Amino acid sequence: SICLVSETGRDIKLPGHTLRPRRGVGPISSDRPFIAGLFLSSTARAYLKNMRHSRARSGLLARTLARHEIEERLDTLIRRSGEEAANKLRDEIRAVAIDLNAEKEAAELDAMIGSLLGTREAKLSAPAAIARRRGRPYDPDRLTLFQALHATLRDHPPLSRLAPDRGPDGAATLAFYEAYFSNFIEGAEFAVEEAADIVFRGVIPFERPEDAHDVLGTWRIVSDMTEMRRIPQDGKILTQITKARHAAIMEGRPDKSPGDFKLMENRAGSTVFVAPDLVAGTLEQGFDLCRGLETPFQRAVFMMFLVAEVHPFADGNGRTARIMMNAELVAAGEERIVIPTVYRANYLSALKALSQSGRPEPLIRMLDFAQKWTVAVDWRSVEKTRRELDDCNAFLDPDVADEEGRRLRMPGQRYDAAG
């Protein structure tokens, strides 16, 4: 729909079209010339006109936006262009209000913008606007993704894979390989023997102390059953736990601000993650959805994607996300999810399918298979398990595996699974 205003209200004839405007104030200095003698409203004028209530009639759209829609647009302006852009708009609104006989609407908009910026008091109705006024702005586009994942998980048939009692040695072996693979797929690549020396004997390679401390920090968390049974009950505790685990993982990298949320925007390929000022609010909004999920597996999938998609830290986000995922499972006595090297491409493509295309099913299916594989492996000892993992193609580089037509195998399986 296109809403038109003219001084006379007379019909305007264009080739093949007749425009029927409403009577109102004609073009003013801030409006922009268009075609056939028409002008486009300035942004300030458009906001002022939309502050005047209208009703939808005869199946047509209302001529003006609803109040909550205006608040959402202002929140988007601040989120994308900053407070300076909002204050500039306020000045432009004041400048044109008298010409449009819209002083009342200008005052309402001024109060609305001031409330969003935290300098005025005004009643707000849009959830994003209310959150911004509370000092916890969030990314509504990410919230839409979280809602899609939440709905799909709710429809996913419940499944439960209880973790077997492996004894101290088996538990240590599983924790070792969880830490090993979680770091390997992030670029901290060691041979199994080197990683075992780092974890069990404290041998830190002189050439790569930072990578070694990443592996060691991850292992210390995932091998601590008390820590892994700690799960958040609200958004505040989520922030505390996430920061504490990140600090432990990244202890050897002080330049990555261990335990502190990022100060600069980060990205991976074409994906730009949540802006720094929206991190805390987006985590809290997402966690509110997570609390509505019933099974540990559902919450684990959601928690992993929540942290991975927000990407709250300068580095170490993937490792932190997978720890948060497995904590949900360990706390409920269910099997962890290990992502071996050969499965990295499946893992990343499933994340991308949801992040960029809004399709949750590949992520759920991928993690379901990974958990099924994890519970089937005999995590008896580092060396015996290494041989079994080798038979499963677990250590293969994903590109090499793809070229050779090899996939992650279930233990004892003689052919490659699609995963």
Contacts in CASP RR format, 6 or more apart in sequence:
PFRMAT RR
TARGET T0000
AUTHOR 0000-0000-0000
METHOD contacts of the structure
MODEL  1
SICLVSETGRDIKLPGHTLRPRRGVGPISSDRPFIAGLFLSSTARAYLKN
MRHSRARSGLLARTLARHEIEERLDTLIRRSGEEAANKLRDEIRAVAIDL
NAEKEAAELDAMIGSLLGTREAKLSAPAAIARRRGRPYDPDRLTLFQALH
ATLRDHPPLSRLAPDRGPDGAATLAFYEAYFSNFIEGAEFAVEEAADIVF
RGVIPFERPEDAHDVLGTWRIVSDMTEMRRIPQDGKILTQITKARHAAIM
EGRPDKSPGDFKLMENRAGSTVFVAPDLVAGTLEQGFDLCRGLETPFQRA
VFMMFLVAEVHPFADGNGRTARIMMNAELVAAGEERIVIPTVYRANYLSA
LKALSQSGRPEPLIRMLDFAQKWTVAVDWRSVEKTRRELDDCNAFLDPDV
ADEEGRRLRMPGQRYDAAG
1 60 0 8 1.000
1 61 0 8 1.000
1 63 0 8 1.000
2 19 0 8 1.000
3 22 0 8 1.000
3 49 0 8 1.000
3 63 0 8 1.000
3 64 0 8 1.000
4 12 0 8 1.000
4 19 0 8 1.000
4 20 0 8 1.000
4 21 0 8 1.000
4 22 0 8 1.000
4 38 0 8 1.000
5 21 0 8 1.000
5 22 0 8 1.000
5 23 0 8 1.000
5 24 0 8 1.000
5 25 0 8 1.000
5 26 0 8 1.000
5 49 0 8 1.000
6 12 0 8 1.000
6 21 0 8 1.000
6 22 0 8 1.000
6 23 0 8 1.000
6 24 0 8 1.000
6 26 0 8 1.000
7 23 0 8 1.000
7 24 0 8 1.000
7 25 0 8 1.000
7 26 0 8 1.000
8 23 0 8 1.000
9 20 0 8 1.000
9 21 0 8 1.000
9 22 0 8 1.000
9 23 0 8 1.000
9 24 0 8 1.000
10 21 0 8 1.000
11 18 0 8 1.000
11 19 0 8 1.000
11 20 0 8 1.000
12 18 0 8 1.000
12 19 0 8 1.000
12 20 0 8 1.000
12 21 0 8 1.000
12 36 0 8 1.000
12 38 0 8 1.000
13 19 0 8 1.000
14 36 0 8 1.000
22 63 0 8 1.000
25 99 0 8 1.000
25 100 0 8 1.000
25 101 0 8 1.000
26 39 0 8 1.000
27 39 0 8 1.000
28 42 0 8 1.000
28 45 0 8 1.000
28 96 0 8 1.000
28 99 0 8 1.000
28 100 0 8 1.000
30 42 0 8 1.000
30 44 0 8 1.000
30 45 0 8 1.000
30 92 0 8 1.000
30 95 0 8 1.000
30 96 0 8 1.000
31 39 0 8 1.000
31 40 0 8 1.000
31 41 0 8 1.000
31 42 0 8 1.000
31 45 0 8 1.000
32 39 0 8 1.000
32 40 0 8 1.000
32 42 0 8 1.000
33 39 0 8 1.000
33 40 0 8 1.000
34 40 0 8 1.000
41 49 0 8 1.000
42 92 0 8 1.000
42 96 0 8 1.000
43 89 0 8 1.000
43 92 0 8 1.000
44 89 0 8 1.000
44 92 0 8 1.000
44 93 0 8 1.000
44 95 0 8 1.000
44 96 0 8 1.000
45 96 0 8 1.000
45 100 0 8 1.000
47 70 0 8 1.000
47 89 0 8 1.000
47 93 0 8 1.000
47 109 0 8 1.000
48 93 0 8 1.000
48 96 0 8 1.000
48 97 0 8 1.000
48 100 0 8 1.000
48 102 0 8 1.000
48 105 0 8 1.000
48 106 0 8 1.000
48 109 0 8 1.000
49 64 0 8 1.000
49 100 0 8 1.000
49 102 0 8 1.000
50 64 0 8 1.000
50 65 0 8 1.000
50 70 0 8 1.000
51 64 0 8 1.000
51 70 0 8 1.000
51 102 0 8 1.000
51 105 0 8 1.000
51 108 0 8 1.000
51 109 0 8 1.000
52 64 0 8 1.000
52 102 0 8 1.000
52 105 0 8 1.000
53 64 0 8 1.000
54 62 0 8 1.000
54 63 0 8 1.000
54 64 0 8 1.000
55 62 0 8 1.000
56 62 0 8 1.000
65 73 0 8 1.000
67 125 0 8 1.000
68 125 0 8 1.000
68 126 0 8 1.000
68 129 0 8 1.000
69 126 0 8 1.000
70 112 0 8 1.000
71 112 0 8 1.000
71 116 0 8 1.000
71 124 0 8 1.000
71 125 0 8 1.000
71 126 0 8 1.000
71 128 0 8 1.000
71 129 0 8 1.000
72 126 0 8 1.000
72 128 0 8 1.000
72 129 0 8 1.000
72 140 0 8 1.000
74 86 0 8 1.000
74 112 0 8 1.000
74 113 0 8 1.000
74 116 0 8 1.000
74 129 0 8 1.000
75 116 0 8 1.000
75 126 0 8 1.000
75 128 0 8 1.000
75 129 0 8 1.000
75 132 0 8 1.000
75 137 0 8 1.000
75 140 0 8 1.000
76 140 0 8 1.000
77 85 0 8 1.000
77 86 0 8 1.000
77 89 0 8 1.000
78 85 0 8 1.000
78 86 0 8 1.000
78 116 0 8 1.000
78 117 0 8 1.000
78 132 0 8 1.000
78 137 0 8 1.000
79 137 0 8 1.000
79 139 0 8 1.000
79 275 0 8 1.000
79 278 0 8 1.000
83 117 0 8 1.000
86 113 0 8 1.000
86 116 0 8 1.000
86 117 0 8 1.000
87 113 0 8 1.000
87 117 0 8 1.000
89 113 0 8 1.000
90 109 0 8 1.000
90 110 0 8 1.000
90 113 0 8 1.000
90 114 0 8 1.000
93 106 0 8 1.000
93 109 0 8 1.000
93 110 0 8 1.000
94 106 0 8 1.000
94 110 0 8 1.000
96 102 0 8 1.000
97 103 0 8 1.000
97 105 0 8 1.000
97 106 0 8 1.000
108 122 0 8 1.000
110 120 0 8 1.000
111 120 0 8 1.000
111 121 0 8 1.000
111 122 0 8 1.000
112 122 0 8 1.000
112 124 0 8 1.000
113 120 0 8 1.000
114 120 0 8 1.000
114 122 0 8 1.000
115 121 0 8 1.000
115 122 0 8 1.000
115 124 0 8 1.000
115 129 0 8 1.000
115 133 0 8 1.000
116 124 0 8 1.000
116 129 0 8 1.000
116 132 0 8 1.000
116 133 0 8 1.000
118 133 0 8 1.000
118 135 0 8 1.000
124 130 0 8 1.000
124 133 0 8 1.000
128 137 0 8 1.000
128 138 0 8 1.000
128 140 0 8 1.000
131 137 0 8 1.000
131 138 0 8 1.000
131 281 0 8 1.000
131 285 0 8 1.000
136 280 0 8 1.000
136 281 0 8 1.000
136 284 0 8 1.000
137 277 0 8 1.000
137 278 0 8 1.000
137 281 0 8 1.000
138 278 0 8 1.000
138 281 0 8 1.000
138 282 0 8 1.000
138 284 0 8 1.000
138 285 0 8 1.000
139 274 0 8 1.000
139 275 0 8 1.000
139 278 0 8 1.000
139 282 0 8 1.000
139 310 0 8 1.000
142 274 0 8 1.000
142 282 0 8 1.000
142 309 0 8 1.000
142 310 0 8 1.000
143 282 0 8 1.000
143 285 0 8 1.000
143 286 0 8 1.000
145 309 0 8 1.000
145 354 0 8 1.000
145 355 0 8 1.000
145 358 0 8 1.000
146 285 0 8 1.000
146 286 0 8 1.000
146 289 0 8 1.000
146 302 0 8 1.000
146 305 0 8 1.000
146 306 0 8 1.000
146 309 0 8 1.000
147 289 0 8 1.000
148 354 0 8 1.000
148 358 0 8 1.000
148 360 0 8 1.000
149 301 0 8 1.000
149 302 0 8 1.000
149 305 0 8 1.000
149 354 0 8 1.000
149 360 0 8 1.000
149 363 0 8 1.000
150 289 0 8 1.000
150 290 0 8 1.000
150 292 0 8 1.000
150 293 0 8 1.000
150 302 0 8 1.000
152 360 0 8 1.000
152 361 0 8 1.000
152 364 0 8 1.000
153 293 0 8 1.000
153 298 0 8 1.000
153 301 0 8 1.000
153 302 0 8 1.000
153 360 0 8 1.000
153 364 0 8 1.000
154 293 0 8 1.000
154 294 0 8 1.000
154 298 0 8 1.000
156 298 0 8 1.000
156 364 0 8 1.000
158 294 0 8 1.000
158 295 0 8 1.000
158 297 0 8 1.000
159 295 0 8 1.000
159 297 0 8 1.000
159 368 0 8 1.000
160 295 0 8 1.000
160 296 0 8 1.000
160 297 0 8 1.000
160 334 0 8 1.000
161 297 0 8 1.000
161 334 0 8 1.000
161 335 0 8 1.000
161 371 0 8 1.000
161 372 0 8 1.000
161 375 0 8 1.000
162 333 0 8 1.000
162 334 0 8 1.000
162 335 0 8 1.000
163 329 0 8 1.000
163 330 0 8 1.000
163 333 0 8 1.000
163 334 0 8 1.000
163 335 0 8 1.000
163 336 0 8 1.000
163 375 0 8 1.000
164 375 0 8 1.000
166 173 0 8 1.000
166 174 0 8 1.000
166 379 0 8 1.000
166 380 0 8 1.000
169 380 0 8 1.000
169 381 0 8 1.000
170 379 0 8 1.000
170 380 0 8 1.000
170 381 0 8 1.000
171 223 0 8 1.000
171 225 0 8 1.000
171 379 0 8 1.000
172 223 0 8 1.000
173 379 0 8 1.000
173 380 0 8 1.000
173 381 0 8 1.000
173 382 0 8 1.000
173 385 0 8 1.000
174 336 0 8 1.000
174 338 0 8 1.000
174 374 0 8 1.000
174 379 0 8 1.000
175 219 0 8 1.000
175 222 0 8 1.000
175 223 0 8 1.000
176 195 0 8 1.000
176 196 0 8 1.000
176 199 0 8 1.000
176 200 0 8 1.000
176 219 0 8 1.000
176 223 0 8 1.000
176 382 0 8 1.000
177 338 0 8 1.000
177 379 0 8 1.000
177 382 0 8 1.000
177 385 0 8 1.000
177 389 0 8 1.000
178 218 0 8 1.000
178 222 0 8 1.000
178 326 0 8 1.000
178 336 0 8 1.000
178 338 0 8 1.000
179 195 0 8 1.000
179 199 0 8 1.000
179 215 0 8 1.000
179 217 0 8 1.000
179 218 0 8 1.000
179 219 0 8 1.000
179 222 0 8 1.000
179 223 0 8 1.000
180 190 0 8 1.000
180 192 0 8 1.000
180 195 0 8 1.000
180 215 0 8 1.000
181 338 0 8 1.000
181 339 0 8 1.000
181 340 0 8 1.000
181 341 0 8 1.000
181 394 0 8 1.000
182 218 0 8 1.000
182 222 0 8 1.000
182 318 0 8 1.000
182 319 0 8 1.000
182 322 0 8 1.000
182 323 0 8 1.000
182 339 0 8 1.000
183 190 0 8 1.000
183 211 0 8 1.000
183 214 0 8 1.000
183 215 0 8 1.000
183 218 0 8 1.000
183 319 0 8 1.000
184 190 0 8 1.000
184 341 0 8 1.000
185 339 0 8 1.000
185 341 0 8 1.000
185 344 0 8 1.000
185 347 0 8 1.000
186 214 0 8 1.000
186 316 0 8 1.000
186 318 0 8 1.000
186 319 0 8 1.000
187 211 0 8 1.000
188 211 0 8 1.000
188 214 0 8 1.000
188 215 0 8 1.000
189 211 0 8 1.000
190 198 0 8 1.000
190 211 0 8 1.000
190 212 0 8 1.000
190 215 0 8 1.000
192 382 0 8 1.000
192 386 0 8 1.000
192 395 0 8 1.000
194 205 0 8 1.000
195 215 0 8 1.000
196 382 0 8 1.000
197 203 0 8 1.000
198 204 0 8 1.000
198 205 0 8 1.000
198 212 0 8 1.000
198 215 0 8 1.000
198 216 0 8 1.000
199 215 0 8 1.000
199 216 0 8 1.000
199 219 0 8 1.000
202 216 0 8 1.000
204 212 0 8 1.000
204 213 0 8 1.000
204 216 0 8 1.000
205 211 0 8 1.000
205 212 0 8 1.000
209 252 0 8 1.000
210 252 0 8 1.000
210 253 0 8 1.000
213 251 0 8 1.000
213 252 0 8 1.000
213 253 0 8 1.000
214 249 0 8 1.000
214 250 0 8 1.000
214 252 0 8 1.000
214 253 0 8 1.000
214 319 0 8 1.000
217 248 0 8 1.000
217 249 0 8 1.000
217 251 0 8 1.000
218 249 0 8 1.000
218 319 0 8 1.000
218 323 0 8 1.000
220 248 0 8 1.000
221 227 0 8 1.000
221 228 0 8 1.000
221 245 0 8 1.000
221 248 0 8 1.000
221 249 0 8 1.000
221 323 0 8 1.000
222 228 0 8 1.000
222 323 0 8 1.000
222 326 0 8 1.000
225 330 0 8 1.000
227 245 0 8 1.000
227 327 0 8 1.000
228 323 0 8 1.000
228 326 0 8 1.000
228 327 0 8 1.000
228 330 0 8 1.000
228 331 0 8 1.000
229 327 0 8 1.000
229 330 0 8 1.000
229 331 0 8 1.000
230 241 0 8 1.000
230 327 0 8 1.000
230 331 0 8 1.000
231 241 0 8 1.000
231 327 0 8 1.000
231 328 0 8 1.000
231 331 0 8 1.000
232 238 0 8 1.000
232 240 0 8 1.000
232 241 0 8 1.000
232 287 0 8 1.000
234 287 0 8 1.000
235 283 0 8 1.000
235 284 0 8 1.000
235 287 0 8 1.000
235 288 0 8 1.000
238 283 0 8 1.000
238 284 0 8 1.000
238 287 0 8 1.000
239 280 0 8 1.000
239 283 0 8 1.000
239 284 0 8 1.000
241 324 0 8 1.000
242 283 0 8 1.000
242 307 0 8 1.000
242 312 0 8 1.000
242 320 0 8 1.000
242 324 0 8 1.000
243 259 0 8 1.000
243 260 0 8 1.000
243 261 0 8 1.000
244 259 0 8 1.000
245 320 0 8 1.000
245 323 0 8 1.000
245 324 0 8 1.000
246 258 0 8 1.000
246 259 0 8 1.000
246 313 0 8 1.000
246 316 0 8 1.000
246 320 0 8 1.000
247 258 0 8 1.000
247 259 0 8 1.000
248 258 0 8 1.000
249 258 0 8 1.000
249 316 0 8 1.000
249 319 0 8 1.000
249 320 0 8 1.000
249 323 0 8 1.000
250 256 0 8 1.000
250 258 0 8 1.000
250 259 0 8 1.000
250 313 0 8 1.000
250 315 0 8 1.000
250 316 0 8 1.000
251 258 0 8 1.000
252 258 0 8 1.000
253 315 0 8 1.000
256 313 0 8 1.000
256 314 0 8 1.000
256 315 0 8 1.000
256 316 0 8 1.000
257 263 0 8 1.000
257 313 0 8 1.000
257 314 0 8 1.000
259 313 0 8 1.000
260 313 0 8 1.000
261 276 0 8 1.000
261 279 0 8 1.000
261 280 0 8 1.000
261 312 0 8 1.000
261 313 0 8 1.000
262 276 0 8 1.000
262 279 0 8 1.000
262 311 0 8 1.000
262 312 0 8 1.000
262 313 0 8 1.000
262 314 0 8 1.000
263 276 0 8 1.000
263 314 0 8 1.000
264 276 0 8 1.000
264 314 0 8 1.000
265 272 0 8 1.000
265 273 0 8 1.000
265 275 0 8 1.000
265 276 0 8 1.000
266 273 0 8 1.000
266 311 0 8 1.000
266 314 0 8 1.000
267 273 0 8 1.000
268 311 0 8 1.000
270 356 0 8 1.000
271 352 0 8 1.000
271 355 0 8 1.000
271 356 0 8 1.000
273 309 0 8 1.000
273 310 0 8 1.000
273 311 0 8 1.000
274 282 0 8 1.000
274 309 0 8 1.000
274 310 0 8 1.000
274 311 0 8 1.000
274 312 0 8 1.000
279 310 0 8 1.000
279 312 0 8 1.000
282 310 0 8 1.000
283 306 0 8 1.000
283 307 0 8 1.000
283 310 0 8 1.000
283 312 0 8 1.000
286 306 0 8 1.000
287 306 0 8 1.000
289 302 0 8 1.000
290 299 0 8 1.000
290 302 0 8 1.000
290 303 0 8 1.000
290 306 0 8 1.000
293 299 0 8 1.000
293 302 0 8 1.000
296 328 0 8 1.000
296 329 0 8 1.000
296 331 0 8 1.000
296 332 0 8 1.000
296 333 0 8 1.000
296 334 0 8 1.000
297 329 0 8 1.000
297 334 0 8 1.000
297 367 0 8 1.000
297 368 0 8 1.000
297 371 0 8 1.000
299 328 0 8 1.000
300 325 0 8 1.000
300 326 0 8 1.000
300 328 0 8 1.000
300 329 0 8 1.000
300 337 0 8 1.000
300 367 0 8 1.000
301 325 0 8 1.000
301 363 0 8 1.000
301 364 0 8 1.000
301 367 0 8 1.000
303 321 0 8 1.000
303 324 0 8 1.000
303 325 0 8 1.000
303 327 0 8 1.000
303 328 0 8 1.000
304 321 0 8 1.000
304 322 0 8 1.000
304 324 0 8 1.000
304 325 0 8 1.000
304 367 0 8 1.000
305 321 0 8 1.000
305 351 0 8 1.000
305 354 0 8 1.000
305 363 0 8 1.000
306 321 0 8 1.000
306 324 0 8 1.000
307 317 0 8 1.000
307 318 0 8 1.000
307 320 0 8 1.000
307 321 0 8 1.000
307 324 0 8 1.000
308 317 0 8 1.000
308 318 0 8 1.000
308 321 0 8 1.000
308 351 0 8 1.000
309 351 0 8 1.000
309 354 0 8 1.000
309 355 0 8 1.000
311 317 0 8 1.000
313 320 0 8 1.000
322 337 0 8 1.000
322 339 0 8 1.000
325 337 0 8 1.000
325 367 0 8 1.000
326 336 0 8 1.000
326 337 0 8 1.000
329 335 0 8 1.000
329 336 0 8 1.000
329 337 0 8 1.000
329 371 0 8 1.000
330 336 0 8 1.000
335 371 0 8 1.000
335 374 0 8 1.000
335 375 0 8 1.000
336 371 0 8 1.000
336 374 0 8 1.000
337 367 0 8 1.000
337 370 0 8 1.000
337 371 0 8 1.000
337 374 0 8 1.000
338 370 0 8 1.000
338 373 0 8 1.000
338 374 0 8 1.000
338 377 0 8 1.000
339 347 0 8 1.000
339 370 0 8 1.000
340 373 0 8 1.000
340 389 0 8 1.000
340 392 0 8 1.000
340 394 0 8 1.000
340 395 0 8 1.000
340 408 0 8 1.000
341 394 0 8 1.000
341 395 0 8 1.000
341 396 0 8 1.000
341 397 0 8 1.000
341 398 0 8 1.000
342 393 0 8 1.000
342 394 0 8 1.000
342 395 0 8 1.000
342 396 0 8 1.000
342 397 0 8 1.000
342 398 0 8 1.000
342 401 0 8 1.000
342 406 0 8 1.000
342 407 0 8 1.000
342 408 0 8 1.000
343 366 0 8 1.000
343 370 0 8 1.000
343 394 0 8 1.000
343 398 0 8 1.000
343 408 0 8 1.000
343 419 0 8 1.000
344 398 0 8 1.000
345 398 0 8 1.000
345 399 0 8 1.000
345 402 0 8 1.000
346 366 0 8 1.000
346 408 0 8 1.000
346 419 0 8 1.000
347 366 0 8 1.000
347 370 0 8 1.000
349 362 0 8 1.000
350 362 0 8 1.000
350 363 0 8 1.000
350 365 0 8 1.000
350 366 0 8 1.000
350 367 0 8 1.000
351 363 0 8 1.000
353 359 0 8 1.000
353 361 0 8 1.000
353 362 0 8 1.000
353 363 0 8 1.000
354 360 0 8 1.000
354 362 0 8 1.000
354 363 0 8 1.000
366 419 0 8 1.000
369 417 0 8 1.000
369 419 0 8 1.000
372 410 0 8 1.000
373 392 0 8 1.000
373 408 0 8 1.000
373 410 0 8 1.000
373 411 0 8 1.000
376 410 0 8 1.000
376 411 0 8 1.000
377 385 0 8 1.000
377 388 0 8 1.000
377 389 0 8 1.000
377 392 0 8 1.000
377 411 0 8 1.000
378 384 0 8 1.000
378 385 0 8 1.000
378 388 0 8 1.000
378 411 0 8 1.000
379 385 0 8 1.000
388 411 0 8 1.000
389 395 0 8 1.000
391 409 0 8 1.000
391 411 0 8 1.000
391 412 0 8 1.000
392 408 0 8 1.000
392 409 0 8 1.000
392 410 0 8 1.000
392 411 0 8 1.000
392 413 0 8 1.000
393 401 0 8 1.000
393 406 0 8 1.000
393 407 0 8 1.000
393 408 0 8 1.000
393 409 0 8 1.000
393 416 0 8 1.000
394 408 0 8 1.000
396 406 0 8 1.000
401 407 0 8 1.000
405 416 0 8 1.000
406 416 0 8 1.000
407 416 0 8 1.000
407 417 0 8 1.000
407 418 0 8 1.000
407 419 0 8 1.000
408 416 0 8 1.000
408 417 0 8 1.000
408 419 0 8 1.000
409 415 0 8 1.000
409 416 0 8 1.000
409 417 0 8 1.000
410 417 0 8 1.000
END
